[in-house]
Amino acid sequence: VHLKTIALGMLSDLIYTKFLQLGNDAREVLWPLVSSQLVRWSVGTPQDKVQLEAVTDDEYNGDEVIVDVEEWQPSEALVRIGCKEWSRVFLRVLDAVPNLDKIETQAWLRTLSISLSDALVKNIKLEEKIREDVVESKLASLGLGLTESHSGVGEGSRNGRNVDYLGMLPTLKTRCIASHCLQQYMSTFVDQFAELTAEEEVSYLLKTLNQSRLASSNARKDEDLALAFQEAFFDQWGDGVEEVEAALQGTGGGSGHRGSSKIFFLTQEASATKAVILLLSKLYCPKRSGKEAENISWDAEAFSEPLLMERIIDVLSEFLSSEENDGLLIDPNVWRSASESGGQVAYFCTSFAGVVVGILEMILNLQADKFCRHKASLFPILCSLIRVQSGEIRHLVSDIFHKQIGPMIQVTDSEQRAV
């Protein structure tokens, strides 16, 4: 692992010291080689890319036969390293922006964003393929066919193939982690990326993130998949009564959620949603100076505003619904720092607590005219958030009322402080 980490780091350094000086040749010839290695270590080798080899084996009487090379899947440690390196590559290029002209800057950002989106798409497709195989094999082992919700066409249909579905779950979990890490590391470079990128790159990246968000949302609602995860969890324990009771202990407080499918797919969905909202908020509330804004060829604010508000309203509405329905099942200690510990429990309200905190911080810092344009949709939800269990969220709502709503009802700062 250490040698692979050093090798990946050297690739990033090569990009910074050599590739950027070579212009179009580096993007068309050298970058595909580097990106394929990043994809291999963060995503793995999809089956459709596996090479066929001609081998001679005594088992086949010395005849030459064609066999599949084993599909290579990286470990969780390599996945995390590979995903982090994507962030490092972006930061390397963004650091060099002052030394590049506008055309080169946009060309590199286009190349990198498309490559990152493609890597995430490949991982999502692999994840969905494994998920379908797990569910199909589990149903086949019970003598059942696929339900309508799981039946697919073409590649999605496996005709009840008998696969060790419990053995496939670790790979599926690693795919979830890969999606989560790729999405999570976007926050490290999204500020500069939003300032310099064009509409085409943003649209492509948003489409990919929404694909991940919807795929993970469907997976967390899949009851057959949830039962497979539960079976794998209990399979790790023995047959004794004490061991089974130990496995069941604490399910109400959250420890029993750690092996569930929801904890993985809610985490992936939350990180995809957070990346979408973060990117859109940076476009909607840019930090550009007047001179920098003149160099932008598209209206990023008009593009991002409806998409951002739609996503915000959806997340806050579902958060409130989950908090109301599931709140009694959650240990109050979870809410002491919701943005940090909420993901340990597999409910929408706990997994998305950090996303909600980010949304409220963005609303708090909105310009007055931008908040005013959306007051009709935001005000009812903000009022509902007053009663949630998270003190962190309630304090942010209080700050929003002081800063954004107080002036709208003509309550001055001194009058608010007097209260």
C-alpha positions in Angstrom: 0.0 0.0 0.0 2.8 2.4 0.9 4.5 1.8 -2.5 1.3 2.3 -4.4 0.7 5.6 -2.4 4.1 6.8 -3.4 3.5 5.9 -7.1 0.2 7.7 -7.2 1.8 10.8 -5.5 4.4 10.7 -8.2 1.7 10.8 -10.9 0.3 14.0 -9.3 3.7 15.6 -9.2 4.4 14.7 -12.8 1.1 16.5 -13.8 2.2 19.6 -11.9 5.8 19.7 -13.0 5.7 18.4 -16.6 2.2 17.8 -18.1 0.9 21.4 -17.8 3.8 22.7 -19.9 3.0 20.3 -22.7 -0.5 21.6 -23.4 -2.8 19.6 -25.8 -0.3 16.8 -26.2 -0.4 16.0 -22.5 -4.2 16.0 -22.4 -4.6 13.8 -25.4 -1.7 11.4 -25.0 -0.3 11.3 -21.4 -3.4 12.1 -19.3 -5.4 9.1 -20.5 -2.6 6.9 -19.2 -2.6 8.6 -15.8 -6.4 8.7 -15.5 -6.7 5.0 -16.4 -4.4 4.2 -13.5 -6.3 6.4 -11.1 -9.5 4.7 -12.2 -8.0 1.3 -11.7 -7.0 2.1 -8.1 -10.1 3.9 -7.1 -12.7 1.9 -9.1 -11.0 -1.3 -10.2 -11.2 -3.1 -13.6 -14.8 -3.5 -14.9 -15.6 -6.9 -16.4 -16.0 -5.4 -19.9 -12.4 -4.2 -19.7 -10.9 -7.6 -18.6 -8.5 -9.0 -21.1 -8.7 -12.5 -22.5 -5.5 -14.6 -22.4 -4.4 -17.7 -24.4 -3.0 -20.3 -22.1 -1.8 -23.8 -22.3 -2.8 -26.2 -19.5 -2.3 -29.9 -18.9 -6.0 -30.0 -17.8 -6.9 -29.3 -21.4 -4.5 -32.0 -22.8 -2.0 -29.3 -23.7 -4.3 -27.5 -26.0 -4.4 -23.7 -26.1 -7.5 -22.3 -24.5 -8.9 -18.8 -23.9 -9.7 -17.8 -20.3 -10.7 -14.6 -18.5 -8.0 -12.8 -16.5 -9.3 -12.4 -13.0 -11.2 -9.2 -12.5 -9.1 -7.0 -10.3 -10.8 -5.1 -7.5 -8.8 -2.8 -5.1 -9.0 -3.1 -1.4 -10.8 -0.4 0.7 -7.4 1.1 1.7 -6.4 1.5 -2.0 -9.8 2.9 -2.9 -9.5 5.6 -0.3 -5.9 6.4 -1.5 -6.9 6.5 -5.1 -10.0 8.7 -4.5 -7.9 11.1 -2.5 -5.4 11.4 -5.3 -8.1 12.6 -7.6 -8.5 15.6 -5.3 -4.7 16.1 -5.2 -4.6 16.2 -9.1 -7.3 18.9 -9.2 -5.5 20.9 -6.6 -2.2 20.6 -8.5 -3.8 22.0 -11.6 -5.7 24.7 -9.8 -2.5 25.8 -8.1 -0.9 26.3 -11.5 -3.8 28.3 -12.9 -2.1 31.7 -12.4 0.7 30.5 -14.8 -1.7 29.3 -17.5 -3.7 31.3 -20.0 -7.5 31.2 -19.9 -7.8 28.7 -22.8 -5.4 26.2 -21.2 -7.0 26.6 -17.8 -10.5 25.8 -19.2 -9.1 22.9 -21.3 -7.5 21.2 -18.3 -10.6 21.7 -16.1 -12.8 20.2 -18.8 -10.5 17.3 -19.1 -10.2 16.6 -15.4 -13.9 17.1 -14.6 -14.9 14.7 -17.4 -12.4 12.1 -16.3 -13.6 12.4 -12.7 -17.2 12.1 -13.8 -16.4 9.1 -15.9 -14.7 7.4 -13.0 -17.7 8.0 -10.8 -20.1 6.7 -13.5 -18.0 3.6 -13.9 -18.1 3.0 -10.2 -21.9 3.5 -10.0 -22.5 1.1 -12.9 -20.3 -1.5 -11.2 -22.1 -0.9 -7.9 -25.5 -1.3 -9.5 -24.4 -4.5 -11.3 -23.2 -6.1 -8.1 -26.3 -5.0 -6.3 -28.5 -6.7 -9.0 -26.4 -9.8 -8.8 -26.7 -10.0 -5.0 -30.5 -9.6 -5.0 -31.0 -12.0 -7.9 -28.8 -14.7 -6.4 -30.5 -14.4 -3.0 -33.9 -14.7 -4.6 -32.7 -17.7 -6.7 -31.4 -19.4 -3.6 -34.9 -19.2 -2.2 -36.4 -20.5 -5.4 -37.9 -17.1 -6.3 -37.7 -15.1 -9.4 -36.9 -11.4 -9.7 -39.6 -8.9 -8.7 -40.6 -6.3 -11.2 -38.5 -3.7 -9.4 -35.4 -5.8 -9.8 -36.0 -7.2 -13.3 -33.7 -5.8 -15.9 -33.0 -6.0 -19.5 -29.8 -6.9 -21.3 -26.9 -6.7 -18.9 -29.2 -6.3 -15.8 -30.8 -9.8 -16.2 -28.7 -12.7 -15.0 -31.3 -15.5 -15.4 -31.1 -16.6 -11.8 -27.4 -17.3 -11.8 -26.3 -19.0 -8.7 -23.7 -16.7 -7.1 -22.4 -16.5 -3.5 -24.2 -13.3 -2.7 -22.8 -13.0 0.8 -19.3 -13.2 -0.6 -20.1 -10.3 -3.0 -21.3 -7.9 -0.3 -17.7 -6.8 0.8 -17.1 -5.7 -2.8 -20.4 -3.9 -2.9 -19.5 -2.1 0.3 -16.1 -1.1 -1.2 -17.9 0.4 -4.2 -20.1 2.5 -1.9 -17.0 3.7 -0.1 -15.4 4.6 -3.5 -18.5 6.7 -4.5 -18.6 8.3 -1.2 -14.9 9.2 -1.2 -14.9 10.6 -4.7 -17.8 12.8 -3.8 -16.5 13.8 -0.5 -13.1 14.9 -1.8 -14.8 17.3 -4.2 -15.2 19.8 -1.4 -11.4 20.2 -1.3 -11.3 21.9 -4.7 -14.9 23.0 -5.4 -14.3 26.7 -4.5 -11.7 27.3 -7.2 -13.4 24.9 -9.7 -16.7 26.8 -9.4 -14.9 30.1 -10.1 -13.1 28.9 -13.3 -15.2 26.2 -14.8 -17.7 26.5 -17.7 -21.4 25.5 -17.9 -20.7 22.3 -19.8 -18.4 20.9 -17.2 -20.7 21.8 -14.3 -23.7 20.2 -16.1 -21.8 17.0 -16.7 -20.5 16.8 -13.1 -24.0 17.5 -11.7 -25.6 14.9 -13.9 -23.1 12.3 -12.6 -23.6 13.3 -8.9 -27.4 13.1 -9.3 -27.0 9.7 -10.9 -25.1 8.5 -7.8 -27.7 10.2 -5.5 -30.6 8.4 -7.2 -28.9 5.1 -7.4 -28.0 5.1 -3.7 -31.5 6.3 -2.8 -33.0 3.3 -4.7 -30.5 0.9 -3.1 -31.3 2.0 0.5 -35.0 1.4 -0.2 -34.4 -2.1 -1.5 -35.8 -4.5 1.1 -34.3 -7.6 -0.5 -30.8 -6.1 -0.4 -31.4 -5.0 3.2 -32.2 -8.7 4.1 -29.0 -9.8 2.4 -26.9 -7.3 4.4 -28.7 -8.5 7.6 -28.0 -12.1 6.7 -24.3 -11.3 6.2 -24.2 -9.5 9.5 -25.6 -12.5 11.5 -23.5 -14.9 9.4 -20.4 -13.4 11.1 -21.7 -14.6 14.5 -22.0 -18.2 15.7 -25.1 -20.2 16.3 -25.1 -19.8 20.1 -28.0 -17.9 21.8 -25.5 -15.5 23.5 -23.9 -14.6 20.2 -27.2 -13.9 18.5 -28.3 -11.7 21.4 -25.0 -9.8 21.3 -25.6 -9.2 17.6 -29.1 -7.8 18.3 -28.0 -5.7 21.3 -28.2 -2.0 20.7 -30.3 -2.0 17.5 -32.4 0.8 19.0 -29.4 3.0 19.9 -27.7 2.7 16.5 -24.9 0.1 16.9 -27.2 -2.4 15.2 -27.2 -0.2 12.1 -23.5 -0.4 11.4 -23.8 -3.6 9.2 -27.0 -2.6 7.5 -27.4 -1.6 3.9 -28.9 1.7 4.8 -25.8 2.9 6.6 -23.8 2.5 3.4 -26.2 3.8 0.9 -27.5 6.7 3.0 -23.8 7.8 3.5 -23.3 7.7 -0.3 -26.5 9.5 -1.0 -25.7 12.2 1.6 -22.2 12.8 0.2 -23.6 13.1 -3.4 -26.3 15.5 -2.2 -23.8 17.5 -0.2 -21.5 17.8 -3.3 -24.4 18.9 -5.5 -25.5 21.6 -3.0 -21.9 22.7 -2.4 -21.2 23.1 -6.1 -24.4 24.9 -6.8 -24.1 27.2 -3.8 -20.6 28.3 -4.9 -22.0 29.1 -8.3 -25.0 31.0 -6.8 -22.9 32.9 -4.2 -19.6 33.5 -6.0 -16.6 35.2 -4.4 -15.4 36.8 -7.6 -14.5 40.4 -7.8 -16.1 42.6 -10.5 -13.1 42.2 -12.8 -13.1 38.4 -12.5 -16.9 38.3 -13.1 -16.4 40.0 -16.4 -14.3 37.1 -17.6 -17.1 34.6 -17.0 -18.9 33.7 -20.2 -22.0 32.3 -18.7 -24.6 33.2 -16.1 -23.7 30.8 -13.3 -26.1 32.4 -10.8 -29.2 32.0 -13.1 -28.1 28.5 -13.9 -27.7 27.3 -10.3 -30.5 29.2 -8.5 -33.5 26.9 -9.4 -31.5 23.7 -9.1 -30.1 24.7 -5.7 -33.4 25.8 -4.3 -35.2 22.6 -5.5 -32.5 20.4 -3.9 -32.6 22.4 -0.6 -36.4 22.2 -0.2 -36.3 18.5 -1.0 -33.6 17.7 1.6 -35.1 19.9 4.3 -38.6 18.5 3.8 -37.4 14.8 3.9 -35.2 15.6 6.9 -38.2 17.0 8.8 -40.3 14.0 7.9 -37.7 11.5 9.0 -37.0 13.4 12.2 -40.7 13.4 13.1 -41.2 9.7 12.3 -37.9 8.3 13.5 -37.0 10.7 16.3 -38.3 8.6 19.1 -36.0 5.7 18.0 -32.8 7.7 18.2 -30.5 8.1 21.2 -30.5 11.8 22.2 -26.7 11.7 22.4 -26.6 11.4 18.6 -27.8 15.0 18.3 -25.0 16.5 20.5 -23.0 17.1 17.4 -25.3 16.0 14.6 -23.0 17.0 11.7 -20.3 14.7 13.1 -22.0 11.7 14.6 -25.3 11.5 12.8 -24.0 9.2 10.1 -23.5 6.4 12.7 -27.3 5.7 12.7 -29.2 4.6 9.6 -32.0 7.2 9.4 -32.3 9.9 6.8 -32.4 12.6 9.5 -29.2 11.5 11.1 -27.3 10.7 7.9 -28.3 14.0 6.4 -27.8 16.1 9.5 -24.4 17.4 8.2 -26.0 18.2 4.8 -28.7 20.2 6.6 -26.1 22.1 8.7 -24.3 23.0 5.4 -27.5 24.2 3.9 -28.4 26.4 6.9 -24.9 27.9 6.9 -25.4 28.8 3.3 -28.8 30.3 3.9 -27.3 32.3 6.8 -24.7 33.9 4.5 -27.1 34.6 1.6 -27.3 38.2 0.4 -30.5 39.8 1.6 -32.0 40.1 -1.9 -31.4 36.4 -2.6 -33.0 35.3 0.6 -35.9 37.6 0.0 -36.6 36.0 -3.4 -37.1 32.6 -1.7 -38.7 33.6 1.6 -42.1 32.1 0.8 -40.6 28.6 0.4 -37.9 28.9 3.1 -39.8 30.5 5.9 -42.3 27.6 6.6 -39.4 25.1 6.7 -37.3 27.2 8.9 -40.2 27.5 11.4 -40.5 23.7 11.4 -36.8 23.3 12.0 -37.2 25.1 15.3 -38.6 22.0 17.0 -36.0 19.4 15.9 -33.8 17.7 18.4 -30.5 18.9 17.2 -29.2 21.9 19.1 -26.7 22.6 16.4 -29.5 22.9 13.8 -31.7 25.0 16.1 -28.9 27.5 16.8 -28.4 28.0 13.1 -32.1 28.5 12.5 -32.0 31.1 15.3 -29.1 32.9 13.7 -31.0 32.9 10.3 -34.0 34.5 12.0 -31.8 37.2 13.6 -29.9 38.0 10.4 -32.3 37.4 7.6 -35.8 37.6 8.9 -35.3 40.3 11.6 -34.6 43.1 9.1 -37.5 42.0 6.9 -39.9 42.6 9.8 -38.1 45.8 10.7 -36.5 44.6 14.0 -33.1 46.2 14.4 -30.0 44.5 15.8 -30.2 46.6 19.0 -33.9 45.5 19.5 -32.9 41.9 19.0 -30.1 42.1 21.5 -32.3 43.7 24.0 -34.6 40.7 23.9 
